[in-house]
């Protein structure tokens, strides 16, 4: 009887341990949602962060033809040295205005779409939110598919969104019918040629 009481007392004093499966799954789920591209950016790479914070956290441009100090440029799009492969940041007037995915990025949007996704999958995921425009340089089926989470002060039927508070995601569909790039952020997601 004493042995049973002693075992029960020891068990009551032992710290409770969560099952290993639950502990392993929780961080993975948080990492997945934190690393999805959203209208606000990608994890710690946030639309609206200063260029100085971007460079401090992710490094400056990793390409030889880029300026040494991206914080001094009026507009610059570059791959920060410590960002995931295929992830680019656009900096305008000292702040990040869009985050871009290009090949060979394996990052996905919050809808589970990435570079290489089929245009039909993008249309299905966006539903009625999708605004389609013809591609400026490629023939159909190339197009731009854009979904705005918020248009800021711009009217719902405005052809161009200009409010800096607007946030959305634009899928650039190529002539093959697949996603070539994904832009997330403010009005700059509408730029066709980098900073214009």
Buried (B, 14 or more C-beta within 10 A) or exposed (E): EEEEEEEEEEEEEEEEEEEEEEEEEEEEEEEEEEEBBBBBBBBEBBBBBEBBBBBEBBBBBEEEEBEEEBBEBEBBBBBBEEBBEBBBBBBBEBBBBBBBBBEEBEBBBBBEBBBBBBBEBBBEBBEEEBBBEEBEEBEEBBBBBBBBEEBBEBEEEEEEBEBBEBBBBBBBBBBEEBBBBBBBBBBBBBBEEEBE
